[in-house]
Amino acid sequence: MPLLSVEDLHVRHQVPGGELRAVDGVTLAVDAGETVGLVGESGCGKSSFGKAILHLLPVADGTIRFGGADITYLTGHAPQPFRRRIQMVFQDPYASLNPRQTMFDALARPLLVHGVRTRAARRRSVEALIQTVSLSPEMLARYPNEFSVGQRQRIAIARALVLQPELLVLDEPVSALDVSVQAQILNLLMDLKHDRGLAYVFISHDLSVVRYVADRIYVMYLGRIVEVADQHSLWSSPHHHYTRALIDAVPKRRPQPRCSETPDAIGSSASAVTPPSGCRFHPRCRAATELCRTTVPLLESVSATQQVACHHPLS
């Protein structure tokens, strides 16, 4: 049984001009100790999906199960036991921290909410945890503006870990960092996963980053999953034209010649308020046919480790 199982999830936002279908029928599973990457361009619905898992956005339809229990529509205090087991790290490490709280207050607050009443017990937990993210207990009295952006993200990671969760949803956790700090944070996340047996949902627009951390990767376009594969298969043999375009967009030290100089994707993404009919990628795909314009492709297996939603998949 997967640790997290999401089936046919829909998340919608009311916007000027209509209803934005941010997540439109996504199915995804994460096993205990597994890292699942969710990758796609900005605006494809990745962050909405992650926030819906934690009840930070309402679910319009679908099912979310954690540890076999249905947590989709829990209200009031009912989600609280699951919030101990699922936590989130946000993209902006400054915006996600209260500038009026010291680092100790930011890390100790979840413990207080979940029943650790004595300050001494909270301090012991916080001091032990802060060292696991390579910060010093002497820093606990400082405020967020006194830290570098990389240190703030370490604090955000520590806050997510303070309740000893089983799953972290990581929403673009390194996109606000420079390259050298990105590598440090990614290595920290890998070490924490190994030491604590954590599972991750790693959300990013950067396929090269997801490739480094993920066991399996889901490729998302305009609210839908278009390809699923283990990281090796996805990188070496992508079957969806959008996946191929994402891989081609990754900078390479020694660019490899391609069989064709014709790009797989043209133009920019359509609106999720008025998405294209049929395959949502067809307006940008050079392989599109009338079938693509009229019929939604289903996610189907093309190998033991790979699924693709495409009428004309790459071989």
C-alpha positions as CSV (number, residue, x, y, z in Angstrom):
1,M,0.0,0.0,0.0
2,P,1.4,3.4,-0.9
3,L,2.1,5.9,1.9
4,L,0.3,8.6,-0.1
5,S,-2.3,7.8,-2.8
6,V,-3.9,10.6,-4.8
7,E,-6.6,9.6,-7.3
8,D,-8.2,11.8,-9.9
9,L,-7.5,15.1,-8.0
10,H,-9.2,18.3,-9.2
11,V,-8.3,21.8,-7.8
12,R,-10.0,24.9,-9.2
13,H,-9.6,28.6,-8.7
14,Q,-12.1,31.3,-9.5
15,V,-10.4,34.0,-11.5
16,P,-11.5,36.9,-13.6
17,G,-12.8,35.4,-16.8
18,G,-13.8,32.1,-15.4
19,E,-12.6,29.0,-13.6
20,L,-9.0,28.0,-13.6
21,R,-8.5,24.2,-13.6
22,A,-5.2,24.2,-11.8
23,V,-5.2,20.4,-11.2
24,D,-7.4,18.5,-13.6
25,G,-7.5,14.8,-12.8
26,V,-4.1,14.0,-11.4
27,T,-3.4,10.5,-10.0
28,L,-0.1,10.0,-8.1
29,A,1.3,7.5,-5.5
30,V,4.3,7.7,-3.2
31,D,5.7,4.8,-1.3
32,A,7.3,5.0,2.1
33,G,10.9,6.2,1.7
34,E,10.4,7.2,-1.9
35,T,11.1,10.5,-3.6
36,V,8.6,11.3,-6.3
37,G,9.3,14.3,-8.5
38,L,6.6,16.5,-10.0
39,V,8.0,18.6,-12.8
40,G,6.5,21.1,-15.3
41,E,6.6,24.7,-16.4
42,S,5.4,27.5,-14.1
43,G,1.6,27.7,-13.9
44,C,1.0,24.0,-14.7
45,G,-0.6,23.3,-11.3
46,K,2.3,21.7,-9.4
47,S,2.1,24.0,-6.4
48,S,-1.7,23.8,-6.3
49,F,-1.4,20.0,-6.2
50,G,1.1,20.1,-3.3
51,K,-1.0,22.5,-1.3
52,A,-4.1,20.5,-1.8
53,I,-2.5,17.4,-0.2
54,L,-2.0,19.4,3.0
55,H,-5.5,21.0,2.9
56,L,-4.0,24.4,2.1
57,L,-6.3,24.6,-0.9
58,P,-9.8,23.0,-1.2
59,V,-10.2,19.9,-3.3
60,A,-13.0,20.1,-5.9
61,D,-13.0,16.4,-6.6
62,G,-10.9,13.3,-6.2
63,T,-9.4,11.3,-3.3
64,I,-6.4,11.7,-1.1
65,R,-5.4,8.8,1.1
66,F,-2.5,8.7,3.5
67,G,-1.5,5.5,5.2
68,G,-4.7,4.0,3.7
69,A,-7.0,6.6,5.4
70,D,-9.1,8.9,3.3
71,I,-8.1,12.5,4.3
72,T,-9.7,14.3,1.4
73,Y,-12.4,16.3,3.1
74,L,-11.4,16.4,6.8
75,T,-12.5,19.6,8.5
76,G,-12.0,21.4,11.8
77,H,-9.4,19.6,14.0
78,A,-9.7,16.3,12.1
79,P,-6.7,16.9,9.9
80,Q,-4.4,17.7,12.8
81,P,-3.1,14.1,13.4
82,F,-2.2,13.8,9.7
83,R,-0.4,17.2,9.7
84,R,2.1,15.7,12.1
85,R,2.8,13.1,9.4
86,I,2.8,15.3,6.3
87,Q,4.7,18.7,6.2
88,M,5.6,21.2,3.6
89,V,8.7,23.2,2.7
90,F,7.8,26.3,0.6
91,Q,9.7,28.0,-2.3
92,D,10.5,31.3,-0.6
93,P,12.3,30.7,2.7
94,Y,11.8,34.3,3.8
95,A,8.1,34.7,3.0
96,S,7.4,31.4,4.8
97,L,9.0,32.6,8.0
98,N,7.4,35.2,10.3
99,P,9.8,38.1,10.5
100,R,8.7,38.8,14.1
101,Q,9.5,35.3,15.3
102,T,13.0,34.2,16.4
103,M,14.2,30.9,15.0
104,F,13.4,29.2,18.3
105,D,9.8,30.4,18.2
106,A,9.4,29.3,14.5
107,L,10.6,25.8,15.3
108,A,8.9,25.4,18.7
109,R,5.5,26.6,17.7
110,P,4.5,23.4,16.0
111,L,5.5,21.4,19.1
112,L,3.3,23.7,21.3
113,V,0.3,23.3,18.9
114,H,0.7,19.5,19.0
115,G,0.9,19.2,22.7
116,V,4.5,19.6,23.9
117,R,3.6,22.0,26.7
118,T,6.8,22.7,28.6
119,R,9.3,25.2,27.2
120,A,12.2,23.1,28.4
121,A,11.0,20.1,26.4
122,R,10.5,22.2,23.3
123,R,14.0,23.7,23.6
124,R,15.6,20.2,23.9
125,S,13.8,19.1,20.7
126,V,14.6,22.3,18.8
127,E,18.3,22.3,19.8
128,A,18.7,18.7,18.8
129,L,17.0,19.3,15.5
130,I,18.7,22.5,14.5
131,Q,22.1,20.7,14.5
132,T,20.8,18.2,11.9
133,V,20.5,21.0,9.4
134,S,24.0,22.3,10.1
135,L,23.0,25.3,12.2
136,S,24.1,26.2,15.7
137,P,21.8,26.3,18.8
138,E,23.4,29.7,19.5
139,M,21.4,31.0,16.5
140,L,18.0,30.3,18.0
141,A,17.6,33.8,19.3
142,R,18.0,35.4,15.9
143,Y,15.3,36.7,13.5
144,P,14.9,35.6,9.9
145,N,16.5,38.8,8.5
146,E,19.7,37.9,10.3
147,F,20.2,34.8,8.2
148,S,21.3,34.2,4.6
149,V,18.7,32.8,2.2
150,G,20.4,29.3,2.4
151,Q,20.2,29.4,6.2
152,R,16.6,30.4,6.1
153,Q,15.8,27.5,3.9
154,R,17.6,25.2,6.4
155,I,15.3,26.7,9.2
156,A,12.2,26.0,7.0
157,I,13.4,22.4,6.5
158,A,14.0,22.0,10.3
159,R,10.5,23.4,11.0
160,A,9.0,20.9,8.7
161,L,10.9,18.1,10.5
162,V,10.2,19.1,14.1
163,L,7.0,16.9,14.3
164,Q,8.9,13.9,12.8
165,P,6.7,13.6,9.7
166,E,6.8,10.6,7.3
167,L,6.3,12.7,4.1
168,L,7.6,16.1,3.1
169,V,6.1,18.1,0.2
170,L,8.9,20.2,-1.2
171,D,7.6,23.1,-3.3
172,E,10.5,24.4,-5.4
173,P,12.8,24.2,-2.3
174,V,16.0,25.4,-4.1
175,S,14.7,27.7,-6.9
176,A,15.4,30.8,-4.8
177,L,19.0,29.8,-4.1
178,D,22.2,30.2,-6.1
179,V,23.8,27.1,-7.6
180,S,26.3,26.4,-4.8
181,V,23.7,26.7,-2.1
182,Q,21.3,24.6,-4.1
183,A,23.8,21.7,-4.1
184,Q,24.2,22.0,-0.3
185,I,20.4,22.0,0.3
186,L,19.8,19.1,-2.1
187,N,22.6,17.1,-0.3
188,L,21.0,17.9,3.0
189,L,17.6,16.7,1.9
190,M,19.2,13.4,0.6
191,D,21.0,12.9,3.9
192,L,17.8,13.5,5.9
193,K,15.8,11.1,3.7
194,H,18.4,8.4,4.3
195,D,18.7,9.0,8.1
196,R,15.0,9.4,8.8
197,G,13.4,7.2,6.2
198,L,11.5,10.1,4.7
199,A,9.3,10.2,1.6
200,Y,9.3,13.3,-0.6
201,V,7.1,14.9,-3.1
202,F,9.6,17.1,-4.8
203,I,8.0,19.8,-6.9
204,S,10.2,21.8,-9.4
205,H,10.2,23.3,-12.9
206,D,13.9,22.2,-13.2
207,L,14.1,18.7,-14.6
208,S,17.9,18.5,-13.9
209,V,17.2,19.1,-10.2
210,V,14.4,16.5,-10.1
211,R,16.6,14.0,-11.9
212,Y,19.2,14.3,-9.1
213,V,16.8,13.6,-6.2
214,A,13.8,11.6,-7.5
215,D,13.2,7.9,-7.8
216,R,10.2,8.4,-10.1
217,I,9.1,11.5,-12.0
218,Y,5.7,12.7,-13.0
219,V,5.6,15.3,-15.8
220,M,2.7,17.7,-15.6
221,Y,1.3,20.0,-18.3
222,L,-1.6,22.3,-17.8
223,G,-3.0,20.4,-14.9
224,R,-2.6,16.9,-16.2
225,I,0.1,14.2,-16.0
226,V,1.6,13.5,-19.4
227,E,4.3,11.1,-18.5
228,V,5.5,8.9,-15.6
229,A,8.8,7.1,-15.4
230,D,11.7,6.2,-13.2
231,Q,14.4,9.0,-13.5
232,H,16.7,6.9,-15.6
233,S,14.1,5.9,-18.2
234,L,12.6,9.4,-18.4
235,W,16.0,11.0,-19.0
236,S,17.4,8.4,-21.4
237,S,14.2,7.6,-23.3
238,P,11.3,10.2,-23.0
239,H,8.1,9.3,-24.8
240,H,6.2,12.5,-24.6
241,H,7.1,15.5,-26.8
242,Y,6.8,17.8,-23.9
243,T,9.2,15.8,-21.8
244,R,11.6,15.8,-24.7
245,A,11.3,19.6,-24.8
246,L,12.0,19.9,-21.1
247,I,15.1,17.8,-21.4
248,D,16.3,19.8,-24.3
249,A,15.9,23.0,-22.3
250,V,18.4,21.8,-19.6
251,P,21.8,23.5,-20.2
252,K,24.5,21.1,-21.1
253,R,28.3,21.5,-20.9
254,R,28.7,19.5,-24.1
255,P,25.5,19.7,-26.2
256,Q,24.7,16.4,-27.9
257,P,23.7,16.5,-31.6
258,R,20.0,15.6,-32.1
259,C,18.5,13.5,-35.0
260,S,16.4,16.5,-35.9
261,E,17.0,20.2,-35.3
262,T,13.2,20.8,-35.2
263,P,12.1,21.6,-31.6
264,D,9.4,19.4,-30.0
265,A,7.6,22.4,-28.4
266,I,6.7,25.7,-30.0
267,G,5.1,28.8,-28.5
268,S,4.0,29.2,-24.9
269,S,1.6,27.3,-22.7
270,A,-2.1,27.9,-23.2
271,S,-4.4,29.2,-20.4
272,A,-5.8,26.8,-17.8
273,V,-9.0,28.9,-17.8
274,T,-9.7,27.9,-21.5
275,P,-7.5,24.9,-22.1
276,P,-7.2,23.4,-25.6
277,S,-9.4,20.5,-26.5
278,G,-8.0,17.0,-26.9
279,C,-4.4,16.8,-25.9
280,R,-3.6,20.0,-24.1
281,F,-0.1,20.1,-25.6
282,H,-1.2,19.9,-29.2
283,P,-1.0,23.6,-30.0
284,R,2.7,23.5,-29.2
285,C,3.5,20.0,-30.6
286,R,4.9,19.6,-34.1
287,A,3.7,16.0,-34.2
288,A,0.1,16.9,-33.5
289,T,-2.7,15.6,-35.8
290,E,-6.4,15.9,-35.9
291,L,-6.7,13.1,-33.4
292,C,-4.6,15.1,-30.9
293,R,-6.9,18.1,-31.4
294,T,-10.1,16.2,-30.7
295,T,-9.3,13.3,-28.4
296,V,-7.8,13.4,-24.9
297,P,-5.0,10.8,-24.7
298,L,-5.0,8.4,-21.8
299,L,-2.0,7.6,-19.6
300,E,-0.9,4.2,-20.9
301,S,2.0,1.9,-20.2
302,V,4.8,1.8,-22.8
303,S,7.2,-0.2,-20.7
304,A,7.4,-1.8,-17.3
305,T,8.6,1.5,-15.8
306,Q,7.0,4.2,-18.1
307,Q,3.6,5.6,-18.8
308,V,2.7,8.3,-21.4
309,A,-0.4,10.2,-22.4
310,C,0.3,10.8,-26.1
311,H,-1.3,9.6,-29.4
312,H,2.0,9.7,-31.2
313,P,4.7,9.0,-28.5
314,L,8.4,9.2,-29.3
315,S,10.0,5.8,-29.8
